[in-house]
Amino acid sequence: MRADSLIRPALLAALCLMGAGLAQAGDWQYRAAPYLWGTAIDGGLRHRGLDLEVRPRASFSEVFDSLDAAAMGAFEASRDGRGWLVDVLHAEVSPRVGVPVPGTGLAFPVDVRARSTTLLLAGHWRWREGDWGHLDAVAGLRHFSTRTRFRYELPGAIAGALPIPPAYAGAQSERWVDVQLGLKGRRQFGNGLFLGGWALAGAGGAKHTTDLMLHVGGPVSAELAWMLGYRWLDTRKEAGGFRFDARLHGPGLGLEWRW
């Protein structure tokens, strides 16, 4: 049995055990924060058996041009300065990328569709706390699943200029787990506004995975707050010719419930 076939059952079992523990506790504090995420993709993508690297690029103003679907959400449970964090992120983008033909000054279009889903399950421990806010240490595992699809048809003028098939339409996918370590925190201000975020990094199935998020928010009611932020998720996975060396990044708008 392949090790990656055990990833999802193990994560689901951990979530069930965590939920059972939370249900038995009476003094836990909970936070749920769903977001809409406007993400774009930058980086280098490659398929096994295809001598072609596709490099999508997107500026801040182009974030929504190729976005098909994106959302994220976090759930946190804490008691006595310790607790659990679950973060889920899903993004689907479909940019059209121009690939240059060396020595000709020409380029041909490749239609790309990239789909990525991550699930982070982590523990957190209160490191610093005061009237100013708090800072927590975080350690956990991130499951990453990605699928990329390329489609192109070379114009006749350059069909023989590259060592690739004149037409291609195919998809490839990978799944892996990375260890993630870092910090998360929140700075409170006297007018009810707050500044928060996290910085996580690690490796495992990928050569590296870095997750940075910064958001600002304010109260709507005693239990509800609005949040506006920006998230940057950078990962590099290479396996037998497959490459997903990409940055998913963009603004997010969400709500936070506390109880």
C-alpha positions as CSV (number, residue, x, y, z in Angstrom):
1,M,0.0,0.0,0.0
2,R,1.3,3.4,-0.9
3,A,2.0,5.8,2.0
4,D,0.0,8.6,0.4
5,S,-3.1,6.4,0.4
6,L,-3.1,6.6,4.3
7,I,-2.9,10.4,4.4
8,R,-6.6,11.3,4.2
9,P,-7.8,8.5,6.6
10,A,-5.1,9.5,9.2
11,L,-6.1,13.2,9.0
12,L,-9.8,12.4,9.2
13,A,-9.2,10.2,12.3
14,A,-7.2,13.0,13.9
15,L,-10.1,15.4,13.3
16,C,-12.6,13.0,14.8
17,L,-10.5,12.5,17.9
18,M,-10.1,16.2,18.2
19,G,-13.8,16.8,17.9
20,A,-14.5,14.1,20.5
21,G,-12.1,15.8,22.9
22,L,-13.7,19.2,22.3
23,A,-17.2,17.9,22.9
24,Q,-16.2,16.7,26.4
25,A,-14.7,20.1,27.4
26,G,-16.8,22.8,29.0
27,D,-14.6,25.8,29.0
28,W,-13.2,25.9,25.5
29,Q,-13.2,29.0,23.4
30,Y,-14.0,28.6,19.7
31,R,-13.4,30.7,16.6
32,A,-14.6,30.1,13.0
33,A,-13.6,32.2,10.1
34,P,-14.8,31.6,6.5
35,Y,-13.2,33.6,3.8
36,L,-13.7,34.4,0.1
37,W,-10.3,34.5,-1.5
38,G,-9.3,36.2,-4.8
39,T,-6.2,34.2,-5.7
40,A,-3.9,34.2,-8.6
41,I,-1.0,31.8,-9.5
42,D,2.7,32.6,-10.2
43,G,5.5,30.1,-10.8
44,G,6.6,27.2,-12.8
45,L,4.5,24.1,-13.8
46,R,5.6,21.0,-15.6
47,H,4.2,17.6,-16.6
48,R,6.0,14.2,-16.7
49,G,7.1,13.3,-20.1
50,L,6.6,16.7,-21.6
51,D,9.6,18.9,-22.2
52,L,7.8,22.1,-21.5
53,E,7.6,24.5,-18.5
54,V,4.7,26.8,-18.2
55,R,5.2,29.9,-16.1
56,P,2.0,31.8,-15.3
57,R,2.4,35.3,-13.9
58,A,-0.3,37.6,-12.4
59,S,0.0,41.1,-10.9
60,F,-2.3,42.3,-8.1
61,S,-4.6,43.9,-10.6
62,E,-4.9,40.6,-12.5
63,V,-5.9,38.5,-9.6
64,F,-9.5,38.0,-10.7
65,D,-8.8,37.6,-14.4
66,S,-8.3,33.8,-14.4
67,L,-10.0,32.9,-11.1
68,D,-12.6,30.1,-11.3
69,A,-13.2,29.4,-7.6
70,A,-11.4,30.1,-4.3
71,A,-12.3,29.9,-0.6
72,M,-10.7,29.3,2.7
73,G,-11.7,28.9,6.3
74,A,-10.2,28.4,9.7
75,F,-11.5,26.8,12.9
76,E,-9.7,27.2,16.2
77,A,-10.4,25.8,19.7
78,S,-8.5,27.0,22.7
79,R,-8.3,26.4,26.4
80,D,-5.8,27.6,29.0
81,G,-3.4,28.9,26.3
82,R,-3.4,25.7,24.2
83,G,-5.6,24.4,21.5
84,W,-6.1,23.2,17.9
85,L,-6.2,25.0,14.5
86,V,-7.8,23.6,11.4
87,D,-7.3,25.5,8.1
88,V,-8.8,24.6,4.7
89,L,-8.0,26.3,1.5
90,H,-9.2,25.6,-2.1
91,A,-8.4,27.4,-5.3
92,E,-9.0,26.8,-9.0
93,V,-7.5,29.1,-11.6
94,S,-7.3,28.9,-15.4
95,P,-4.8,31.4,-16.9
96,R,-3.7,31.4,-20.5
97,V,0.1,31.5,-20.6
98,G,2.3,32.6,-23.5
99,V,5.3,30.2,-23.9
100,P,8.2,31.7,-25.8
101,V,9.9,29.8,-28.6
102,P,13.7,30.2,-28.2
103,G,15.5,32.0,-31.1
104,T,12.3,33.0,-32.9
105,G,10.8,35.9,-31.0
106,L,7.5,34.0,-31.2
107,A,5.3,32.5,-28.5
108,F,2.3,30.2,-28.4
109,P,-0.6,30.1,-25.9
110,V,-1.1,27.3,-23.4
111,D,-4.4,27.0,-21.6
112,V,-3.7,26.1,-18.0
113,R,-6.1,24.9,-15.3
114,A,-4.6,24.5,-11.8
115,R,-6.6,23.2,-8.8
116,S,-5.1,23.1,-5.3
117,T,-6.6,22.1,-1.9
118,T,-4.8,22.2,1.4
119,L,-5.8,21.0,4.9
120,L,-3.7,22.1,7.9
121,L,-4.2,20.4,11.2
122,A,-2.0,22.0,14.0
123,G,-1.7,22.6,17.7
124,H,-0.9,26.0,19.1
125,W,0.5,27.1,22.4
126,R,0.3,30.6,23.9
127,W,3.8,32.2,24.0
128,R,3.1,35.8,24.9
129,E,-0.1,37.4,26.1
130,G,-1.2,40.8,27.4
131,D,-3.6,43.7,26.9
132,W,-1.9,44.3,23.6
133,G,-3.0,40.8,22.3
134,H,-1.3,37.5,22.0
135,L,1.4,35.5,20.1
136,D,1.2,31.7,19.7
137,A,3.6,29.0,18.5
138,V,2.2,26.6,15.9
139,A,3.2,23.1,14.9
140,G,1.3,20.7,12.6
141,L,0.8,18.9,9.4
142,R,-0.4,20.2,6.0
143,H,-2.0,17.9,3.4
144,F,-1.6,19.3,-0.1
145,S,-3.4,18.1,-3.2
146,T,-2.9,19.7,-6.6
147,R,-3.9,19.0,-10.2
148,T,-2.7,20.8,-13.3
149,R,-4.0,20.5,-16.9
150,F,-2.3,21.9,-20.0
151,R,-3.8,22.3,-23.4
152,Y,-2.2,23.7,-26.5
153,E,-1.9,23.3,-30.3
154,L,1.3,24.6,-32.0
155,P,0.9,26.8,-35.0
156,G,2.4,25.3,-38.1
157,A,5.2,27.9,-38.3
158,I,6.8,26.7,-35.1
159,A,5.5,23.1,-34.9
160,G,9.0,21.7,-35.5
161,A,11.0,24.3,-33.5
162,L,10.4,22.6,-30.1
163,P,10.9,19.0,-28.9
164,I,7.3,18.6,-27.9
165,P,4.2,17.1,-29.5
166,P,2.4,19.5,-31.9
167,A,-0.7,19.2,-29.7
168,Y,-1.3,18.2,-26.1
169,A,-4.2,18.0,-23.7
170,G,-3.6,16.3,-20.4
171,A,-3.8,16.5,-16.6
172,Q,-1.5,15.3,-13.8
173,S,-1.8,15.4,-10.1
174,E,0.1,15.0,-6.8
175,R,-0.6,14.7,-3.1
176,W,1.8,15.1,-0.2
177,V,2.1,16.1,3.5
178,D,4.4,18.7,4.9
179,V,5.4,19.6,8.5
180,Q,4.5,23.2,9.3
181,L,6.0,25.3,12.1
182,G,5.6,29.0,12.8
183,L,3.8,31.8,14.7
184,K,0.4,33.3,14.7
185,G,-0.9,36.2,16.6
186,R,-3.2,39.2,17.0
187,R,-2.6,42.9,18.0
188,Q,-5.6,44.5,19.6
189,F,-6.3,48.3,19.5
190,G,-8.4,50.4,21.8
191,N,-11.0,51.2,19.2
192,G,-11.9,47.5,18.7
193,L,-9.8,47.1,15.5
194,F,-7.2,44.3,15.4
195,L,-4.3,43.2,13.2
196,G,-3.6,39.5,13.0
197,G,-2.0,36.8,10.9
198,W,0.5,34.0,10.8
199,A,3.8,32.9,9.3
200,L,4.3,29.1,8.8
201,A,7.0,27.2,7.0
202,G,8.2,23.7,6.5
203,A,8.9,20.8,4.2
204,G,8.2,17.1,3.8
205,G,6.6,15.8,0.6
206,A,7.5,19.2,-0.9
207,K,10.9,20.9,-0.9
208,H,9.3,23.7,1.0
209,T,5.9,25.2,1.8
210,T,5.5,28.7,3.2
211,D,2.2,30.2,4.3
212,L,1.9,33.9,5.1
213,M,-1.3,35.7,6.0
214,L,-2.0,39.2,7.3
215,H,-5.4,40.6,8.0
216,V,-7.1,43.6,9.7
217,G,-10.6,43.4,11.3
218,G,-13.1,45.0,13.5
219,P,-16.2,44.2,15.5
220,V,-19.7,43.9,14.1
221,S,-21.2,42.6,17.4
222,A,-19.9,41.0,20.6
223,E,-19.5,37.6,18.8
224,L,-19.0,38.7,15.1
225,A,-16.1,40.6,13.4
226,W,-15.2,41.4,9.8
227,M,-11.8,40.7,8.4
228,L,-9.9,41.9,5.3
229,G,-6.5,40.5,4.5
230,Y,-4.0,39.0,2.0
231,R,-2.6,35.5,1.8
232,W,0.5,34.1,0.2
233,L,1.0,30.3,-0.1
234,D,4.3,29.2,-1.7
235,T,5.1,25.5,-2.4
236,R,7.6,23.6,-4.5
237,K,6.8,20.0,-5.3
238,E,8.8,18.0,-7.9
239,A,8.2,14.3,-8.5
240,G,9.5,12.3,-11.5
241,G,9.2,15.2,-14.0
242,F,6.1,16.7,-12.5
243,R,6.6,20.2,-11.1
244,F,4.4,22.5,-9.1
245,D,6.7,25.4,-8.1
246,A,4.0,28.0,-7.5
247,R,2.7,30.9,-5.4
248,L,-1.0,31.2,-4.8
249,H,-1.7,34.7,-3.5
250,G,-4.5,37.2,-3.3
251,P,-6.8,39.3,-1.1
252,G,-9.5,37.7,1.2
253,L,-12.7,39.0,2.8
254,G,-14.2,37.1,5.7
255,L,-16.2,37.0,8.9
256,E,-15.2,35.7,12.3
257,W,-17.5,34.1,14.9
258,R,-16.4,33.6,18.5
259,W,-18.2,31.7,21.2
